[in-house]
Amino acid sequence: MSLGMAYIFLDESGDLGFDMAKPRTSKFFVITFLCCANKRPIEKLVSKCHAELKRKHRKKGGILHCHEEKPVTRQRLLERLAGKDCSVMVIYLDKRRVYTKLQDEKEVVYNYVTNILLDRIMTKRLLGQNPGEIELVASRKETNRFLNENFKTYLREKVRGNHGIDIKVEVRTPHEEKSLQAVDFVSWAIFRMREFGDGTYYDLIKDKIVEESPLYPS
């Protein structure tokens, strides 16, 4: 029996720069999937968190960006998300372990990492034994030039070839898709844990994480 619609929201934290001598280059790159069957409760909690901001802090278009928000907003959103019917899968890349030849092929790395995570979701049947229509929505960011038609085609073909499932892949802005704002908070919290050992926000959402794996295990 089909489970109907299933959603996967994708966001990343960190960067894919490999010049570790540069002060703003991150040690880790994290890709996070937020999975759910019903995205409406997540959209509503995002809207509620934005409405609770003091008027002078409200953003045009109602967009929340975790790294720009106050701790109380981060805590509210993550605590509320922890109470929703959703799950999180994470793959993280310790860039010091990336093969030298891949360091100049950032688009290949991005697509490869994303596909591994998607493959694990399908293998674990995280969306059910017989999911209906699956829509993966990736967050479009001004700095992200990897999310293009090649990215969408690559993922669709990989999932069809490996699992016999057709998925819909879209790239949208957090303004167009409110649930992307939620996965932004989750990804930021996980990145803080990996990059700086700060589990303050990670601990709020950790019970929703069904898998958190390195790309290159030790």
C-alpha atoms as one frame of an Amber mdcrd trajectory, in Angstrom:
protein
   0.000   0.000   0.000   1.318   3.428  -0.921   2.051   5.912   1.824   1.124
   8.848  -0.404   3.430  11.850  -0.617   6.831  11.903   1.075   9.180  14.850
   1.316  12.932  15.171   1.700  14.337  18.633   2.385  18.048  19.161   1.806
  20.411  21.757   3.176  24.150  21.927   3.760  26.482  23.658   6.167  30.145
  24.463   5.870  31.845  24.964   2.528  33.647  22.969  -0.116  36.819  25.034
  -0.021  39.970  22.961   0.490  42.525  25.649   1.264  42.690  25.034   4.994
  45.103  27.947   5.411  42.258  30.374   4.761  40.692  31.480   8.067  37.039
  31.011   7.023  37.455  27.593   5.433  35.540  24.967   7.411  37.025  21.616
   8.382  33.704  19.868   7.786  31.024  19.923   5.120  27.620  18.631   6.247
  24.633  17.616   4.121  21.375  17.147   6.013  18.086  15.561   4.939  14.857
  16.263   6.798  12.240  13.653   5.885   8.497  13.734   6.516   5.204  12.543
   5.099   3.375  15.770   5.880   5.201  19.073   5.553   2.348  21.278   6.775
   3.163  20.988  10.527   6.752  22.006   9.776   5.633  24.983   7.707   3.350
  26.077  10.546   6.057  25.919  13.209   8.390  27.982  11.018   5.681  30.613
  10.567   4.989  30.595  14.307   8.654  31.139  15.183   8.857  34.040  12.768
   5.659  35.593  14.134   7.148  35.487  17.630  10.082  37.678  16.640   9.865
  41.254  17.809   8.546  43.407  15.012  11.888  45.154  14.423  13.604  41.786
  13.917  11.124  40.308  11.460  12.545  39.718   8.024  10.907  40.678   4.795
   9.349  37.550   3.333   9.357  35.779   6.695  12.643  33.945   6.211  14.581
  32.625   9.189  18.321  31.963   8.836  19.677  30.004  11.791  23.117  31.613
  11.931  21.495  35.072  12.080  18.885  34.309  14.745  19.014  34.783  18.492
  19.494  31.701  20.706  15.874  31.793  21.880  14.622  31.495  18.274  16.984
  28.635  17.527  15.861  26.823  20.660  12.154  27.321  19.974  12.300  26.075
  16.421  14.432  23.017  17.156  12.405  22.038  20.229   9.179  22.294  18.248
  10.626  20.361  15.332  11.705  17.610  17.740   8.033  17.119  18.562   6.965
  16.619  14.946   6.720  13.429  12.917   9.935  13.703  10.953  13.404  12.181
  10.785  16.896  13.391   9.972  19.758  11.781   8.088  23.207  13.311   7.888
  26.426  12.669   6.026  29.464  14.721   6.875  32.748  15.164   5.110  36.017
  15.724   6.944  37.720  17.650   4.171  41.155  16.658   5.402  40.318  13.112
   4.261  39.200  13.970   0.707  41.365  12.597  -2.065  43.449  15.330  -3.679
  42.021  14.725  -7.149  38.485  15.360  -5.877  39.361  18.691  -4.302  39.222
  20.353  -7.727  35.899  18.713  -8.631  33.540  20.268  -6.105  30.394  19.621
  -8.135  31.288  15.930  -8.330  31.827  15.823  -4.563  28.513  17.574  -3.869
  26.505  15.277  -6.152  28.299  12.181  -4.886  27.731  12.971  -1.212  24.068
  13.817  -1.787  23.469  10.594  -3.713  25.065   8.463  -0.981  22.697   9.943
   1.580  19.701   9.486  -0.706  20.729   5.879  -1.337  20.855   5.221   2.415
  17.367   6.649   2.852  16.031   4.270   0.213  17.967   1.276   1.529  16.762
   1.849   5.092  13.165   2.287   3.839  13.020   5.498   5.827  10.111   6.628
   3.669   8.256   3.345   4.104   8.232  -0.023   2.375   6.217   1.286  -0.544
   6.398   5.075  -0.673   4.183   6.948  -3.079   5.396  10.107  -4.740   8.728
  11.311  -3.359   9.802  14.915  -3.693  13.308  16.035  -2.789  13.648  19.794
  -2.362  17.128  21.301  -2.173  17.782  24.795  -0.908  18.940  27.272  -3.520
  21.578  29.598  -2.155  23.282  32.454  -3.926  26.683  30.940  -3.230  25.683
  27.470  -4.374  26.368  26.898  -8.038  26.152  23.118  -7.773  22.361  22.916
  -7.681  21.527  22.831 -11.354  19.876  20.624 -13.932  22.799  18.215 -13.857
  22.325  17.777 -10.108  18.622  16.996 -10.528  19.161  14.632 -13.439  21.992
  12.820 -11.672  19.905  12.117  -8.551  16.799  11.046 -10.473  18.789   8.610
 -12.606  20.694   7.173  -9.644  17.544   6.482  -7.604  15.745   5.008 -10.614
  18.725   2.814 -11.494  19.481   1.616  -7.961  15.979   1.349  -6.503  13.508
   1.424  -9.395  11.840   4.502  -7.914  11.062   7.756  -9.663  11.559  10.834
  -7.524  10.908  14.478  -8.159  13.877  16.767  -7.512  13.345  20.501  -7.110
  15.593  23.420  -6.197  13.753  26.196  -4.365  14.489  29.149  -2.129  13.646
  29.119   1.600  11.063  31.785   0.781   9.333  29.462  -1.688   9.536  26.412
   0.606   9.252  27.155   4.330  10.377  23.681   5.378  13.831  24.507   4.002
  14.146  27.008   6.832  13.645  24.162   9.317  16.318  21.942   7.774  18.639
  24.975   7.763  18.369  25.066  11.567  18.995  21.329  11.839  22.000  21.410
   9.525  23.473  24.409  11.346  23.087  22.640  14.708  24.825  19.501  13.417
  27.602  21.547  11.817  28.212  23.376  15.117  28.648  20.009  16.785  31.086
  18.699  14.183  33.091  21.868  13.569  33.281  23.306  17.083  32.154  20.535
  19.448  29.182  22.676  20.500  26.232  20.402  21.251  23.927  23.114  22.630
  21.493  22.968  19.721  22.424  19.513  18.481  21.117  18.000  21.710  17.666
  19.492  21.041  17.257  17.560  17.781  19.501  14.498  18.234  16.611  12.102
  18.933  15.338  12.743  15.395  18.636  11.739  13.792  18.355   8.189  12.478
  21.797   8.165  10.878  24.829  10.444  11.061  27.789   9.054   9.138  31.124
  10.228   7.782  31.713   9.981   4.052  35.107   8.413   4.681  34.995   6.308
   7.886  38.169   6.139   9.947
